[in-house]
Amino acid sequence: MSDQLSPISVLVRNEPGVLSRVSGLFARRGFNILSLAVGETDDPRVSRINVVVAGEPPIIEQVVKQLKRLVSVIKVSDLSDTPRVERGLLLIKVKADPAERGKLLQLADIFRARVDHVDNDCLVFEVSGNRNKVEAFIDVMRPHGILEMARTGQIALSRQMGPMSDYWASQMPEEPAEESEDGTYNISRAPDPNW
């Protein structure tokens, strides 16, 4: 059985060094990060880290357990089996001879890719979507000559309301929180009295 790609969503306190601690955990444990995206939530005190890692379910469980132990981590969710919206962004520069340009534009239209730059020798496309869509676009462009490309990490949100919602994070209590059944709320360990 091949390794499954698992998106893991982590809510963390927005403080210096938190990304280093989270990514360092992966490095120390020998886990390879395939994709990483970080951004502030609607609450400036909280950031969301989206990580995609490959591994069998027991390995992913171990990753989640290790993340829960970090003091700055508020909540961790493995979104592998959760209905979710997932997106990544790709900028790709492709060789575009005048004779091939029409064909490339038709292919881009199929993927709802946007042309961001036109040059005498190349086109730059922008495409967003789940990992499969982005990979498929790369595969379609490869025979035409990829000159350069850049990708963002995948970002993901659960389709349902739940403890990973940013609303929950913005409602953090003044008093230390009780742990949930799965033991993932670490607010009680947060040293900041304003939480």
N, CA, C and O of each residue as an XYZ file, in Angstrom:
780
protein
N       0.845     -1.195      0.000
C       0.000      0.000      0.000
C       0.879      1.244      0.000
O       1.803      1.351      0.807
N       0.600      2.187     -0.901
C       1.426      3.397     -0.983
C       0.993      4.404      0.072
O      -0.121      4.350      0.593
N       1.894      5.314      0.368
C       1.614      6.333      1.378
C       0.483      7.234      0.918
O       0.414      7.640     -0.241
N      -0.385      7.529      1.844
C      -1.509      8.429      1.601
C      -1.046      9.855      1.891
O      -0.284     10.083      2.830
N      -1.507     10.818      1.083
C      -1.216     12.220      1.356
C      -2.261     12.733      2.334
O      -3.462     12.635      2.081
N      -1.802     13.275      3.442
C      -2.714     13.715      4.497
C      -2.548     15.198      4.783
O      -1.475     15.640      5.195
N      -3.623     15.978      4.562
C      -3.576     17.382      4.963
C      -3.864     17.486      6.457
O      -4.851     16.939      6.950
N      -3.004     18.184      7.158
C      -3.167     18.405      8.598
C      -3.295     19.896      8.818
O      -2.463     20.674      8.352
N      -4.338     20.294      9.529
C      -4.571     21.706      9.822
C      -4.252     21.954     11.292
O      -4.714     21.225     12.170
N      -3.456     22.991     11.550
C      -2.997     23.280     12.898
C      -3.283     24.751     13.217
O      -2.803     25.646     12.521
N      -4.061     24.991     14.267
C      -4.238     26.359     14.753
C      -3.184     26.595     15.818
O      -3.040     25.801     16.747
N      -2.446     27.693     15.679
C      -1.369     28.004     16.616
C      -1.477     29.446     17.071
O      -2.087     30.284     16.407
N      -0.872     29.716     18.220
C      -0.766     31.102     18.667
C       0.157     31.823     17.692
O       1.209     31.299     17.325
N      -0.227     33.002     17.279
C       0.556     33.779     16.336
C       1.671     34.477     17.107
O       1.495     35.587     17.608
N       2.813     33.813     17.194
C       3.937     34.341     17.967
C       5.247     33.982     17.269
O       5.293     33.026     16.494
N       6.305     34.736     17.537
C       7.589     34.450     16.884
C       8.086     33.037     17.182
O       8.017     32.571     18.319
N       8.579     32.372     16.162
C       9.194     31.062     16.317
C       8.250     29.878     16.247
O       8.705     28.734     16.268
N       6.937     30.119     16.163
C       6.006     28.989     16.181
C       6.162     28.122     14.932
O       6.108     26.897     15.039
N       6.351     28.706     13.773
C       6.534     27.914     12.552
C       7.814     27.085     12.646
O       7.842     25.929     12.222
N       8.853     27.666     13.191
C      10.115     26.950     13.362
C       9.931     25.732     14.277
O      10.472     24.661     14.003
N       9.170     25.899     15.360
C       8.940     24.784     16.274
C       8.117     23.680     15.613
O       8.403     22.496     15.792
N       7.094     24.071     14.847
C       6.258     23.069     14.179
C       7.063     22.342     13.101
O       7.055     21.111     13.057
N       7.756     23.077     12.235
C       8.523     22.414     11.169
C       9.701     21.632     11.752
O      10.083     20.594     11.211
N      10.273     22.123     12.845
C      11.360     21.407     13.514
C      10.915     20.058     14.046
O      11.682     19.095     14.033
N       9.680     19.988     14.511
C       9.137     18.714     14.982
C       9.152     17.685     13.853
O       9.524     16.530     14.061
N       8.746     18.109     12.661
C       8.750     17.200     11.516
C      10.171     16.749     11.196
O      10.406     15.567     10.941
N      11.110     17.674     11.209
C      12.502     17.342     10.886
C      13.088     16.372     11.913
O      13.735     15.391     11.544
N      12.864     16.643     13.201
C      13.411     15.770     14.249
C      12.847     14.355     14.171
O      13.542     13.394     14.499
N      11.612     14.220     13.748
C      10.960     12.907     13.682
C      11.161     12.230     12.326
O      10.724     11.097     12.125
N      11.820     12.920     11.402
C      12.083     12.335     10.090
C      10.880     12.325      9.157
O      10.846     11.543      8.207
N       9.885     13.186      9.412
C       8.716     13.284      8.543
C       9.011     14.284      7.444
O       9.556     15.357      7.704
N       8.653     13.937      6.211
C       8.868     14.834      5.090
C       7.622     15.677      4.861
O       6.529     15.136      4.700
N       7.778     16.998      4.844
C       6.673     17.908      4.550
C       6.590     18.065      3.043
O       7.541     18.533      2.417
N       5.460     17.679      2.447
C       5.271     17.813      1.002
C       4.744     19.191      0.647
O       4.994     19.694     -0.448
N       4.016     19.799      1.569
C       3.420     21.113      1.329
C       3.238     21.803      2.671
O       2.889     21.169      3.666
N       3.481     23.116      2.687
C       3.359     23.900      3.908
C       2.827     25.282      3.557
O       3.371     25.960      2.685
N       1.778     25.690      4.229
C       1.214     27.028      4.025
C       0.808     27.576      5.391
O       0.227     26.867      6.213
N       1.123     28.846      5.615
C       0.845     29.475      6.905
C       0.198     30.827      6.672
O       0.591     31.565      5.769
N      -0.784     31.144      7.481
C      -1.406     32.456      7.394
C      -2.204     32.767      8.635
O      -2.680     31.877      9.340
N      -2.335     34.039      8.881
C      -3.125     34.524     10.007
C      -4.597     34.223      9.760
O      -5.053     34.276      8.618
N      -5.341     33.911     10.806
C      -6.783     33.725     10.681
C      -7.451     35.087     10.840
O      -6.778     36.117     10.858
N      -8.779     35.085     10.954
C      -9.468     36.361     11.162
C      -9.170     36.939     12.537
O      -9.425     38.119     12.777
N      -8.638     36.133     13.440
C      -8.180     36.599     14.746
C      -6.663     36.762     14.661
O      -5.964     35.764     14.483
N      -6.130     37.971     14.781
C      -4.679     38.164     14.609
C      -3.826     37.433     15.645
O      -2.608     37.348     15.485
N      -4.440     36.908     16.698
C      -3.682     36.150     17.701
C      -3.456     34.704     17.278
O      -2.684     33.982     17.910
N      -4.132     34.279     16.202
C      -4.121     32.869     15.804
C      -3.725     32.744     14.330
O      -4.214     33.486     13.479
N      -2.837     31.799     14.047
C      -2.468     31.474     12.669
C      -2.867     30.039     12.375
O      -2.979     29.212     13.279
N      -3.080     29.757     11.092
C      -3.378     28.399     10.654
C      -2.193     27.909      9.839
O      -1.742     28.578      8.909
N      -1.700     26.743     10.198
C      -0.639     26.083      9.446
C      -1.263     24.871      8.778
O      -1.800     23.991      9.451
N      -1.194     24.826      7.450
C      -1.651     23.661      6.701
C      -0.414     22.904      6.234
O       0.446     23.458      5.550
N      -0.337     21.642      6.609
C       0.795     20.794      6.269
C       0.264     19.570      5.543
O      -0.739     18.988      5.958
N       0.920     19.177      4.474
C       0.591     17.915      3.814
C       1.793     16.998      3.984
O       2.915     17.341      3.612
N       1.536     15.818      4.557
C       2.585     14.825      4.756
C       2.124     13.503      4.154
O       0.927     13.260      4.007
N       3.075     12.661      3.812
C       2.768     11.342      3.267
C       3.058     10.308      4.329
O       4.048     10.401      5.055
N       2.185      9.323      4.413
C       2.419      8.245      5.364
C       1.188      7.393      5.568
O       0.072      7.776      5.215
N       1.412      6.248      6.135
C       0.318      5.354      6.505
C      -0.428      5.975      7.694
O       0.141      6.789      8.421
N      -1.692      5.599      7.893
C      -2.465      6.180      8.998
C      -1.775      6.163     10.370
O      -1.882      7.154     11.093
N      -1.067      5.083     10.771
C      -0.400      5.131     12.079
C       0.684      6.223     12.157
O       0.898      6.818     13.212
N       1.357      6.473     11.036
C       2.384      7.518     10.996
C       1.729      8.890     11.142
O       2.222      9.741     11.882
N       0.620      9.101     10.437
C      -0.096     10.375     10.516
C      -0.616     10.597     11.936
O      -0.553     11.711     12.454
N      -1.130      9.536     12.566
C      -1.579      9.638     13.964
C      -0.436     10.092     14.859
O      -0.632     10.921     15.748
N       0.756      9.553     14.627
C       1.926      9.921     15.420
C       2.263     11.401     15.220
O       2.588     12.102     16.179
N       2.186     11.875     13.968
C       2.445     13.285     13.674
C       1.468     14.160     14.450
O       1.872     15.134     15.085
N       0.185     13.815     14.399
C      -0.850     14.603     15.078
C      -0.594     14.621     16.581
O      -0.687     15.676     17.209
N      -0.274     13.471     17.163
C      -0.002     13.399     18.611
C       1.193     14.270     18.988
O       1.166     14.952     20.013
N       2.241     14.250     18.164
C       3.424     15.064     18.458
C       3.100     16.557     18.375
O       3.567     17.344     19.198
N       2.294     16.944     17.371
C       1.917     18.353     17.235
C       1.114     18.832     18.440
O       1.295     19.960     18.898
N       0.228     17.981     18.954
C      -0.611     18.349     20.095
C       0.210     18.672     21.333
O      -0.260     19.390     22.216
N       1.415     18.158     21.408
C       2.269     18.370     22.579
C       2.954     19.733     22.595
O       3.454     20.162     23.635
N       2.981     20.416     21.451
C       3.645     21.714     21.390
C       2.801     22.763     22.111
O       1.587     22.828     21.916
N       3.436     23.573     22.932
C       2.736     24.557     23.762
C       1.960     25.569     22.928
O       0.844     25.931     23.303
N       2.500     26.028     21.834
C       1.846     27.067     21.027
C       0.690     26.547     20.180
O      -0.031     27.334     19.566
N       0.510     25.240     20.143
C      -0.546     24.643     19.326
C      -1.864     24.682     20.087
O      -1.947     24.255     21.239
N      -2.888     25.198     19.425
C      -4.217     25.286     20.018
C      -5.040     24.062     19.642
O      -5.693     23.462     20.496
N      -5.009     23.687     18.348
C      -5.828     22.580     17.858
C      -5.171     21.968     16.632
O      -4.589     22.674     15.808
N      -5.270     20.647     16.519
C      -4.728     19.916     15.380
C      -5.834     19.029     14.820
O      -6.541     18.362     15.575
N      -5.984     19.021     13.504
C      -6.941     18.117     12.867
C      -6.334     17.487     11.634
O      -5.778     18.176     10.779
N      -6.442     16.167     11.545
C      -6.086     15.447     10.331
C      -7.325     15.498      9.442
O      -8.364     14.938      9.791
N      -7.219     16.159      8.309
C      -8.358     16.340      7.417
C      -8.450     15.260      6.331
O      -9.223     15.402      5.384
N      -7.671     14.192      6.462
C      -7.620     13.149      5.431
C      -8.996     12.586      5.077
O      -9.330     12.456      3.900
N      -9.774     12.261      6.068
C     -11.072     11.633      5.831
C     -12.228     12.592      6.077
O     -13.358     12.160      6.302
N     -11.954     13.881      6.036
C     -12.963     14.900      6.300
C     -13.354     15.578      4.992
O     -12.483     15.917      4.192
N     -14.660     15.782      4.759
C     -15.035     16.586      3.587
C     -14.411     17.973      3.725
O     -14.559     18.626      4.758
N     -13.711     18.421      2.676
C     -12.950     19.661      2.801
C     -12.871     20.398      1.477
O     -13.114     19.841      0.406
N     -12.529     21.653      1.589
C     -12.179     22.469      0.429
C     -10.665     22.605      0.492
O     -10.110     22.991      1.521
N     -10.001     22.285     -0.612
C      -8.538     22.292     -0.634
C      -8.071     23.014     -1.886
O      -8.579     22.762     -2.979
N      -7.105     23.912     -1.730
C      -6.602     24.671     -2.874
C      -5.091     24.874     -2.762
O      -4.522     24.987     -1.676
N      -4.482     24.913     -3.931
C      -3.094     25.299     -4.065
C      -3.003     26.198     -5.286
O      -3.895     26.177     -6.134
N      -1.964     26.969     -5.387
C      -1.778     27.891     -6.502
C      -0.490     27.539     -7.232
O       0.532     27.243     -6.613
N      -0.558     27.576     -8.549
C       0.599     27.292     -9.398
C       0.787     28.431    -10.377
O      -0.167     28.857    -11.029
N       2.013     28.929    -10.486
C       2.430     29.815    -11.574
C       3.392     28.996    -12.420
O       4.365     28.441    -11.909
N       3.116     28.926    -13.709
C       3.938     28.089    -14.576
C       4.244     28.830    -15.875
O       3.346     29.325    -16.555
N       5.528     28.894    -16.198
C       5.989     29.537    -17.440
C       6.260     28.435    -18.457
O       7.063     27.534    -18.216
N       5.575     28.522    -19.601
C       5.648     27.478    -20.623
C       6.140     28.078    -21.933
O       5.752     29.183    -22.313
N       7.005     27.324    -22.620
C       7.472     27.732    -23.946
C       6.261     27.831    -24.864
O       5.451     26.906    -24.922
N       6.132     28.935    -25.577
C       4.936     29.141    -26.410
C       5.324     29.721    -27.765
O       5.305     30.936    -27.963
N       5.671     28.851    -28.679
C       5.898     29.289    -30.058
C       4.559     29.779    -30.599
O       3.512     29.267    -30.202
N       4.574     30.766    -31.500
C       3.316     31.288    -32.041
C       2.392     30.201    -32.591
O       1.173     30.331    -32.488
N       2.933     29.155    -33.159
C       2.109     28.078    -33.719
C       1.401     27.261    -32.634
O       0.333     26.699    -32.878
N       1.994     27.196    -31.439
C       1.443     26.391    -30.337
C       0.549     27.201    -29.396
O      -0.171     26.628    -28.578
N       0.591     28.495    -29.505
C      -0.094     29.363    -28.546
C      -1.599     29.075    -28.425
O      -2.127     29.013    -27.315
N      -2.273     28.903    -29.533
C      -3.717     28.639    -29.510
C      -4.041     27.353    -28.765
O      -4.991     27.299    -27.984
N      -3.243     26.315    -29.013
C      -3.442     25.030    -28.336
C      -3.242     25.179    -26.826
O      -4.019     24.639    -26.038
N      -2.196     25.915    -26.425
C      -1.931     26.135    -25.005
C      -3.077     26.898    -24.338
O      -3.472     26.582    -23.215
N      -3.600     27.892    -25.030
C      -4.711     28.668    -24.472
C      -5.964     27.808    -24.330
O      -6.712     27.972    -23.366
N      -6.208     26.897    -25.270
C      -7.347     25.982    -25.158
C      -7.183     25.049    -23.959
O      -8.132     24.818    -23.210
N      -5.982     24.520    -23.786
C      -5.719     23.649    -22.633
C      -5.905     24.417    -21.328
O      -6.490     23.901    -20.375
N      -5.410     25.641    -21.290
C      -5.552     26.463    -20.084
C      -7.024     26.702    -19.774
O      -7.425     26.690    -18.611
N      -7.824     26.918    -20.805
C      -9.255     27.163    -20.615
C      -9.941     25.948    -19.986
O     -10.828     26.111    -19.147
N      -9.552     24.758    -20.369
C     -10.118     23.532    -19.797
C      -9.888     23.487    -18.288
O     -10.755     23.046    -17.534
N      -8.718     23.947    -17.857
C      -8.362     23.929    -16.438
C      -8.747     25.222    -15.708
O      -8.459     25.389    -14.523
N      -9.401     26.130    -16.434
C      -9.749     27.449    -15.897
C      -8.510     28.189    -15.403
O      -8.552     28.919    -14.413
N      -7.419     27.984    -16.112
C      -6.175     28.688    -15.798
C      -6.246     30.084    -16.393
O      -6.916     30.313    -17.400
N      -5.560     30.993    -15.770
C      -5.534     32.379    -16.209
C      -4.165     32.691    -16.814
O      -3.141     32.227    -16.312
N      -4.148     33.464    -17.877
C      -2.877     33.896    -18.474
C      -2.447     35.160    -17.732
O      -3.149     36.171    -17.749
N      -1.295     35.090    -17.086
C      -0.784     36.233    -16.327
C       0.269     37.029    -17.081
O       0.522     38.187    -16.751
N       0.888     36.419    -18.095
C       1.940     37.108    -18.840
C       2.065     36.488    -20.227
O       2.041     35.268    -20.384
N       2.199     37.354    -21.226
C       2.426     36.906    -22.604
C       3.720     37.534    -23.083
O       3.970     38.722    -22.877
N       4.525     36.725    -23.717
C       5.835     37.154    -24.195
C       5.997     36.562    -25.594
O       5.187     35.730    -26.003
N       7.016     36.968    -26.328
C       7.236     36.405    -27.658
C       7.521     34.906    -27.624
O       7.181     34.177    -28.556
N       8.149     34.455    -26.537
C       8.586     33.063    -26.464
C       7.853     32.208    -25.432
O       8.007     30.987    -25.431
N       7.060     32.826    -24.555
C       6.460     32.048    -23.474
C       5.141     32.645    -22.984
O       4.799     33.790    -23.281
N       4.420     31.828    -22.226
C       3.202     32.252    -21.534
C       3.372     31.891    -20.060
O       3.985     30.875    -19.732
N       2.830     32.722    -19.178
C       2.794     32.386    -17.751
C       1.333     32.191    -17.382
O       0.506     33.088    -17.544
N       1.035     30.990    -16.880
C      -0.322     30.649    -16.464
C      -0.412     30.617    -14.946
O       0.555     30.319    -14.245
N      -1.603     30.934    -14.467
C      -1.920     30.816    -13.047
C      -3.091     29.857    -12.937
O      -4.125     30.057    -13.575
N      -2.935     28.822    -12.133
C      -4.026     27.860    -11.933
C      -4.126     27.538    -10.447
O      -3.118     27.358     -9.763
N      -5.347     27.470     -9.971
C      -5.554     27.074     -8.587
C      -6.528     25.912     -8.534
O      -7.385     25.761     -9.405
N      -6.387     25.102     -7.511
C      -7.271     23.951     -7.350
C      -6.677     22.959     -6.386
O      -5.669     23.230     -5.733
N      -7.311     21.803     -6.303
C      -6.773     20.777     -5.420
C      -5.497     20.203     -6.050
O      -5.167     20.489     -7.201
N      -4.809     19.401     -5.276
C      -3.516     18.855     -5.707
C      -3.634     18.112     -7.045
O      -2.755     18.245     -7.896
N      -4.697     17.339     -7.241
C      -4.854     16.570     -8.472
C      -4.987     17.476     -9.692
O      -4.404     17.197    -10.740
N      -5.745     18.553     -9.561
C      -5.916     19.481    -10.680
C      -4.589     20.149    -11.041
O      -4.234     20.240    -12.216
N      -3.868     20.610    -10.034
C      -2.588     21.288    -10.265
C      -1.594     20.322    -10.910
O      -0.904     20.681    -11.864
N      -1.523     19.090    -10.386
C      -0.617     18.083    -10.959
C      -0.996     17.758    -12.405
O      -0.125     17.600    -13.260
N      -2.307     17.659    -12.673
C      -2.758     17.357    -14.031
C      -2.381     18.482    -14.996
O      -1.994     18.216    -16.133
N      -2.491     19.732    -14.553
C      -2.117     20.857    -15.409
C      -0.621     20.821    -15.720
O      -0.210     21.071    -16.853
N       0.178     20.512    -14.720
C       1.627     20.389    -14.936
C       1.903     19.294    -15.968
O       2.714     19.482    -16.875
N       1.227     18.151    -15.827
C       1.434     17.033    -16.762
C       1.051     17.418    -18.194
O       1.720     17.016    -19.146
N      -0.020     18.191    -18.346
C      -0.464     18.614    -19.679
C       0.514     19.623    -20.294
O       0.706     19.637    -21.510
N       1.122     20.455    -19.470
C       2.051     21.475    -19.960
C       3.455     20.927    -20.223
O       4.199     21.487    -21.028
N       3.814     19.847    -19.552
C       5.177     19.305    -19.649
C       5.634     19.056    -21.083
O       6.755     19.440    -21.415
N       4.836     18.436    -21.953
C       5.309     18.190    -23.334
C       5.579     19.472    -24.123
O       6.301     19.436    -25.119
N       5.022     20.589    -23.702
C       5.208     21.861    -24.413
C       6.460     22.601    -23.953
O       6.890     23.560    -24.592
N       7.038     22.156    -22.850
C       8.275     22.762    -22.365
C       8.063     23.722    -21.212
O       7.829     24.914    -21.415
N       8.146     23.199    -20.009
C       8.045     24.038    -18.815
C       9.389     24.728    -18.622
O      10.424     24.071    -18.506
N       9.364     26.055    -18.589
C      10.591     26.820    -18.395
C      10.854     27.094    -16.922
O      12.001     27.133    -16.478
N       9.777     27.283    -16.176
C       9.910     27.612    -14.756
C       8.535     27.462    -14.109
O       7.509     27.644    -14.764
N       8.525     27.127    -12.808
C       7.251     27.107    -12.103
C       7.448     27.330    -10.621
O       8.517     27.064    -10.069
N       6.394     27.825     -9.981
C       6.387     28.030     -8.532
C       5.016     27.632     -8.018
O       3.996     27.914     -8.646
N       5.004     26.969     -6.857
C       3.755     26.498     -6.265
C       3.661     26.969     -4.814
O       4.662     27.126     -4.116
N       2.438     27.181     -4.402
C       2.201     27.436     -2.977
C       1.920     26.107     -2.305
O       1.706     25.093     -2.969
N       1.923     26.122     -0.994
C       1.471     24.955     -0.263
C      -0.039     24.853     -0.360
O      -0.721     25.847     -0.607
N      -0.562     23.645     -0.165
C      -1.999     23.435     -0.179
C      -2.611     24.030      1.092
O      -2.052     23.897      2.180
N      -3.748     24.677      0.945
C      -4.508     25.132      2.097
C      -5.819     24.357      2.100
O      -6.322     23.981      1.042
N      -6.369     24.119      3.277
C      -7.588     23.325      3.369
C      -8.426     23.783      4.547
O      -7.904     24.188      5.586
N      -9.735     23.710      4.365
C     -10.705     23.956      5.433
C     -11.732     22.844      5.384
O     -12.139     22.402      4.309
N     -12.145     22.399      6.552
C     -13.228     21.432      6.644
C     -14.505     22.085      6.131
O     -14.713     23.281      6.337
N     -15.352     21.323      5.474
C     -16.616     21.857      4.965
C     -17.635     22.048      6.092
O     -18.595     22.800      5.925
N     -17.447     21.397      7.208
C     -18.420     21.488      8.279
C     -17.918     22.366      9.424
O     -16.714     22.533      9.618
N     -18.866     22.921     10.174
C     -18.503     23.678     11.375
C     -17.914     22.701     12.370
O     -18.358     21.557     12.462
N     -16.949     23.132     13.091
C     -16.343     22.257     14.083
C     -15.274     23.003     14.830
O     -15.125     24.215     14.674
N     -14.523     22.282     15.644
C     -13.538     22.939     16.498
C     -12.377     23.576     15.747
O     -11.600     24.309     16.359
N     -12.225     23.328     14.444
C     -11.143     23.980     13.706
C     -11.585     25.323     13.145
O     -10.764     26.046     12.580
N     -12.845     25.674     13.283
C     -13.302     26.930     12.687
C     -12.631     28.108     13.373
O     -12.365     28.074     14.575
N     -12.364     29.138     12.605
C     -11.719     30.326     13.155
C     -12.611     30.993     14.189
O     -12.114     31.654     15.100
N     -13.913     30.830     14.059
C     -14.822     31.409     15.048
C     -14.489     30.875     16.434
O     -14.437     31.633     17.402
N     -14.265     29.568     16.527
C     -13.938     28.984     17.821
C     -12.667     29.615     18.390
O     -12.596     29.942     19.575
N     -11.672     29.779     17.528
C     -10.396     30.325     17.992
C     -10.564     31.747     18.512
O      -9.878     32.147     19.453
N     -11.469     32.515     17.910
C     -11.650     33.895     18.352
C     -12.452     33.974     19.644
O     -12.531     35.045     20.247
N     -13.039     32.888     20.077
C     -13.847     32.870     21.294
C     -13.096     32.245     22.459
O     -13.717     31.687     23.364
N     -11.770     32.330     22.453
C     -10.979     31.696     23.492
C     -11.296     32.295     24.852
O     -11.349     33.517     24.996
N     -11.505     31.450     25.845
C     -11.917     31.925     27.162
C     -10.789     32.618     27.916
O      -9.607     32.417     27.640
N     -11.204     33.450     28.886
C     -10.230     34.096     29.763
C      -9.611     33.061     30.707
O      -8.420     33.122     31.010
N     -10.424     32.119     31.163
C      -9.955     31.068     32.064
C      -9.404     29.915     31.232
O      -9.825     29.730     30.090
N      -8.473     29.136     31.777
C      -7.957     27.985     31.028
C      -9.082     27.047     30.613
O     -10.001     26.784     31.389
N      -9.005     26.551     29.400
C     -10.034     25.657     28.871
C      -9.811     24.231     29.349
O      -8.690     23.804     29.625
N     -10.922     23.516     29.434
C     -10.855     22.085     29.714
C     -10.465     21.388     28.420
O     -10.783     21.858     27.328
N      -9.780     20.271     28.553
C      -9.438     19.533     27.345
C     -10.668     18.851     26.797
O     -11.536     18.414     27.553
N     -10.744     18.758     25.469
C     -11.838     18.034     24.830
C     -11.582     16.543     24.981
O     -10.549     16.130     25.507
N     -12.531     15.740     24.517
C     -12.393     14.292     24.623
C     -11.131     13.777     23.948
O     -10.515     12.819     24.417
N     -10.748     14.415     22.844
C      -9.546     13.927     22.165
C      -8.276     14.598     22.665
O      -7.192     14.342     22.140
N      -8.398     15.462     23.682
C      -7.226     16.045     24.336
C      -6.437     17.011     23.496
O      -5.219     17.096     23.648
N      -7.095     17.755     22.598
C      -6.332     18.575     21.675
C      -6.318     20.058     21.985
O      -5.580     20.789     21.326
N      -7.077     20.544     22.935
C      -7.043     21.965     23.261
C      -5.901     22.226     24.224
O      -5.863     21.659     25.316
N      -4.989     23.063     23.834
C      -3.823     23.341     24.668
C      -3.856     24.738     25.260
O      -2.823     25.235     25.709
N      -5.000     25.376     25.273
C      -5.084     26.747     25.758
C      -4.662     26.841     27.212
O      -4.084     27.846     27.623
N      -4.940     25.817     27.991
C      -4.592     25.869     29.398
C      -3.083     25.964     29.611
O      -2.633     26.369     30.683
N      -2.299     25.593     28.597
C      -0.840     25.669     28.710
C      -0.293     26.989     28.205
O       0.901     27.259     28.337
N      -1.159     27.819     27.624
C      -0.699     29.077     27.065
C      -0.381     30.058     28.191
O      -1.240     30.303     29.038
N       0.829     30.630     28.230
C       1.221     31.505     29.316
C       0.620     32.907     29.259
O       0.668     33.620     30.262
N       0.057     33.331     28.129
C      -0.459     34.682     27.993
C      -1.750     34.846     28.787
O      -2.730     34.167     28.482
N      -1.795     35.733     29.809
C      -2.992     35.888     30.625
C      -4.158     36.520     29.893
O      -5.286     36.455     30.382
N      -3.929     37.134     28.731
C      -5.008     37.765     27.977
C      -5.845     36.762     27.197
O      -6.819     37.146     26.549
N      -5.486     35.497     27.246
C      -6.235     34.482     26.525
C      -7.292     33.979     27.450
O      -8.072     33.103     27.078
